Amino acid sequence: MVAVLTSEGPIQPDCARTPPSATWTAFLDGLSSYGYKHGQSIVLQCRSSRGRHQQLDALAAELVRLQPTVIVAFSAPASLAAKRATSTIPIVSVYTADPVQLGLVRSLARPGGNVTGLSALASDYVAKSLELLKDLAPQTSRIGVIGQRANPTYEIYRAALNSAAQVLGLGLDFGDSDATSDIDVTLQRLRSRGANAFLVMHQPFTFDRRADFVTAIAKQRLPAVYGSREAVELGGLVSYAASVPAVVRRSAYFVDRILKGAHPADLPVEQPINFELAINLRTAKALGITVPPSLLLRADRVIE
């Protein structure tokens, strides 16, 4: 049995997903590539806190009682909850910003415990996201950063952003957004304090609510950089990020290795190698932004 723990999105104990999710499909496709089919050659049990992180510990404990062969934890909060619930059952942590700093593993090369998986944060990812805003909107001086403070990755992103912004001469203002907050109010507050551009942290919450963030930011008529190509396809201006489906699909490799007897301590944590640059020219035009030709040449996805 493979147990799945996630902090966002509608998901049922039998792993049915409503509405259909490209991320979940990528995970099933990844398993299929190794010969596993849910309900036939493999049994999946799923639990989701649907954004309520305080429920993750109870859900993780529930999965541990089922004695699965491996637990796949999507997001940092889910991974930490799984690690608190068991020190023996192998855990595959997926898309966690910095598993070392969070205490999930001892090092990327030598995880050293019962956790391995895929990190989401490369060394230059944050700096390049800020540089993109400067390239597209040179007048950018103060960036409103939106993320979910309850997610432990918030402080990791915050520290990385502060370091990069200092080098680029940019001011930052951090806002908190979660299921109980009004995104429009958060954005307006940041704008009233001088933000003339936005950056949306890439977290499970912001990814699940990407359509809401894109719509709310469009009302502000300011440039914004996102952490997923999917947000740009919905009307966001620009994104620089690893492919979420690709990372999730890759997690099946770790599941397969563990099901075949490998120990997490012997499986190095992987970091994204390829990052996608996506630009929405329609949004740029609406904002009066002329995209430099050099940036278009670098882009992996251009929406016209």
Long-range contacts (C-beta under 8 A, 24 or more apart in sequence): 1-42, 1-43, 1-44, 1-45, 1-66, 1-67, 1-68, 1-69, 2-42, 2-43, 2-44, 2-45, 2-68, 2-69, 2-70, 2-71, 2-72, 2-255, 2-259, 3-44, 3-45, 3-46, 3-47, 3-63, 3-66, 3-68, 3-70, 3-71, 3-72, 4-44, 4-45, 4-46, 4-47, 4-71, 4-72, 4-73, 4-74, 5-46, 5-47, 5-48, 5-56, 5-59, 5-60, 5-63, 5-71, 5-72, 5-73, 5-74, 5-78, 5-81, 5-82, 6-46, 6-47, 6-48, 6-49, 6-73, 6-74, 6-75, 6-78, 6-204, 7-48, 7-49, 7-51, 7-53, 7-56, 7-74, 7-75, 7-77, 7-78, 7-151, 7-204, 7-205, 8-48, 8-49, 8-50, 8-51, 8-74, 8-75, 8-204, 8-205, 8-207, 8-208, 9-48, 9-50, 9-204, 9-208, 10-48, 10-50, 11-46, 11-47, 11-48, 12-46, 13-45, 13-46, 13-47, 14-44, 14-45, 14-46, 15-44, 15-45, 15-46, 22-230, 22-244, 22-245, 23-74, 23-244, 23-245, 23-248, 25-245, 26-244, 26-245, 26-246, 26-248, 26-249, 27-72, 27-248, 27-249, 27-251, 27-252, 29-249, 30-248, 30-249, 30-250, 30-251, 30-252, 30-253, 31-252, 31-255, 31-256, 33-249, 33-252, 34-252, 34-253, 34-255, 34-256, 36-252, 36-255, 36-256, 49-77, 49-78, 51-178, 51-179, 51-205, 51-208, 52-179, 53-77, 53-150, 53-151, 56-80, 56-81, 57-81, 57-84, 57-85, 60-84, 60-85, 60-86, 61-85, 64-89, 69-258, 69-259, 70-255, 70-258, 70-259, 72-251, 72-255, 73-117, 74-204, 74-248, 75-151, 75-203, 75-204, 76-102, 76-151, 76-152, 76-153, 77-150, 77-151, 77-152, 77-204, 79-104, 79-115, 79-117, 80-104, 80-152, 82-115, 83-113, 83-114, 83-115, 86-114, 87-113, 87-114, 88-114, 89-114, 90-114, 90-115, 90-116, 90-258, 90-263, 90-264, 91-115, 91-116, 91-117, 91-264, 92-116, 92-117, 92-251, 92-254, 92-255, 92-258, 92-264, 93-117, 93-118, 93-269, 94-118, 94-247, 94-248, 94-251, 95-119, 95-120, 95-204, 95-244, 95-247, 95-248, 96-120, 96-153, 97-121, 97-153, 97-156, 97-157, 98-153, 98-156, 99-269, 101-156, 102-152, 102-153, 102-156, 105-269, 108-268, 108-269, 108-271, 109-268, 109-269, 110-265, 110-268, 111-264, 111-265, 111-267, 111-268, 111-269, 112-265, 113-264, 113-265, 114-264, 114-265, 115-264, 116-254, 116-264, 116-265, 116-267, 116-268, 116-269, 117-251, 117-254, 117-269, 117-270, 118-247, 118-250, 118-251, 118-254, 118-269, 118-270, 118-271, 118-272, 119-269, 119-270, 119-271, 119-272, 120-202, 120-242, 120-247, 120-272, 121-156, 121-157, 121-160, 121-271, 122-242, 122-271, 122-272, 122-275, 125-240, 125-241, 125-275, 126-157, 126-160, 126-161, 126-163, 126-164, 127-164, 127-167, 127-168, 128-240, 128-275, 129-199, 129-225, 129-227, 129-240, 130-161, 130-164, 130-165, 130-168, 130-170, 130-199, 130-225, 131-168, 132-225, 132-238, 132-240, 132-277, 132-295, 133-197, 133-199, 133-223, 133-224, 133-225, 133-238, 134-168, 134-170, 135-292, 135-295, 136-223, 136-237, 136-238, 136-284, 136-289, 136-291, 136-292, 136-295, 137-196, 137-197, 137-223, 137-287, 137-289, 139-196, 140-170, 140-196, 140-197, 140-223, 141-170, 141-171, 141-194, 141-196, 142-170, 142-171, 142-172, 142-173, 142-193, 142-194, 142-195, 142-196, 142-197, 143-170, 143-171, 143-172, 143-173, 143-195, 143-196, 143-197, 143-198, 143-199, 144-173, 144-175, 144-187, 144-190, 144-191, 144-193, 144-195, 144-197, 144-198, 144-199, 145-172, 145-173, 145-174, 145-175, 145-198, 145-199, 145-201, 146-175, 146-177, 146-183, 146-186, 146-187, 146-190, 146-198, 146-199, 146-200, 146-201, 146-206, 146-213, 147-174, 147-175, 147-176, 147-177, 147-200, 147-201, 147-203, 147-206, 148-176, 148-177, 148-178, 148-201, 148-203, 148-205, 148-206, 149-176, 149-178, 150-178, 151-203, 151-204, 151-205, 153-201, 153-203, 154-201, 154-203, 157-201, 161-199, 177-205, 177-206, 178-205, 179-205, 183-209, 183-212, 183-213, 183-216, 184-216, 184-219, 187-216, 187-217, 187-219, 187-220, 188-220, 191-220, 191-222, 195-222, 196-222, 197-222, 197-223, 197-224, 197-225, 198-222, 198-223, 198-224, 198-225, 199-224, 199-225, 200-224, 200-225, 200-226, 200-227, 200-231, 200-236, 201-227, 202-226, 202-227, 202-228, 202-241, 203-227, 207-244, 210-234, 210-236, 218-283, 221-286, 221-287, 222-287, 223-287, 223-289, 229-276, 229-278, 229-300, 229-301, 232-278, 232-279, 232-280, 232-283, 232-301, 232-303, 233-278, 233-280, 233-301, 233-303, 235-280, 235-282, 235-283, 236-280, 236-283, 237-279, 237-280, 237-283, 237-284, 237-287, 237-289, 238-277, 238-278, 238-279, 238-280, 239-276, 239-277, 239-278, 240-275, 240-276, 240-277, 240-278, 241-275, 241-276, 242-272, 242-274, 242-275, 242-276, 243-274, 243-276, 246-274, 247-272, 276-300, 276-301, 277-301, 278-302, 278-303, 279-303
